Amino acid sequence: MERKAHLITAVVLAVLGVAFVSGQLARVEPVTEICLGCICEAVSNCNRSLACEGDVCGIFRITWAYWADAGKPTILNDDPNADGAYSRCTNDPVCAGKAVTNYMNKFAQDCNGDGVVNCYDYAALHRHGGYGCRQALDAQYNEKFTNCQRQVEQFIQSKPQ
Ligand SMILES: *[C@@H]1O[C@H](CO)[C@@H](O)[C@H](O)[C@H]1NC(C)=O
């Protein structure tokens, strides 16, 4: 009887350990508008005159594969399988934001292993994708993103409650 209890305890601990290591017990914060704003600042200065260039489109510089992984969101009344649905969505700030949010929710993970899935992890996911976000961020992207977050924090703290 006691042996069995020990075995069960060991199994439970092993399962918890695996879940913890794979980051599934990390607290997951939502993808906020502010977070989207800082990702767009970092990736394109949120320059709305950017259209498609090479294999990326719009203020979030989204590829076709990213948009497809995000579930092919569309602008109103568009067909996800129509020609140009990808560029019409990714060049529209609202639709592009929806693509980013969908992508983050799909791949949400604790990229930097700090026990919380937050905007830093979303920024890393946006930069390196759902399978490579543990890589360090390049200096320019990291700096723009960090500056934006810092400014937003100051704004929030100075706002009268
Ligand atoms: C926005 O992008 C356009 C097109 O690439 C460029 O000409 C313009 O200088 C950019 N504006 C800013 C503020 O970066």
The ligand as an SDF file (V2000), in Angstrom:
LIG
                    3D

 14 14  0  0  0  0  0  0  0  0999 V2000
    7.2780   55.2050  -43.8390 C   0  0  0  0  0  0  0  0  0  0  0  0
    7.5150   54.3630  -44.9330 O   0  0  0  0  0  0  0  0  0  0  0  0
    7.6320   55.0600  -46.1580 C   0  0  0  0  0  0  0  0  0  0  0  0
    7.6930   54.0100  -47.2700 C   0  0  0  0  0  0  0  0  0  0  0  0
    8.7390   53.1120  -47.0630 O   0  0  0  0  0  0  0  0  0  0  0  0
    8.8520   55.9570  -46.0850 C   0  0  0  0  0  0  0  0  0  0  0  0
    9.0010   56.6680  -47.2950 O   0  0  0  0  0  0  0  0  0  0  0  0
    8.7020   56.9320  -44.9240 C   0  0  0  0  0  0  0  0  0  0  0  0
    9.8790   57.6920  -44.7690 O   0  0  0  0  0  0  0  0  0  0  0  0
    8.4120   56.1840  -43.6340 C   0  0  0  0  0  0  0  0  0  0  0  0
    8.0730   57.1360  -42.5920 N   0  0  0  0  0  0  0  0  0  0  0  0
    8.5920   57.0740  -41.3690 C   0  0  0  0  0  0  0  0  0  0  0  0
    8.1020   58.0960  -40.3950 C   0  0  0  0  0  0  0  0  0  0  0  0
    9.4170   56.2350  -41.0450 O   0  0  0  0  0  0  0  0  0  0  0  0
  1  2  1  0
  1 10  1  0
  2  3  1  0
  3  4  1  0
  3  6  1  0
  4  5  1  0
  6  7  1  0
  6  8  1  0
  8  9  1  0
  8 10  1  0
 10 11  1  0
 11 12  1  0
 12 13  1  0
 12 14  2  0
M  END
$$$$
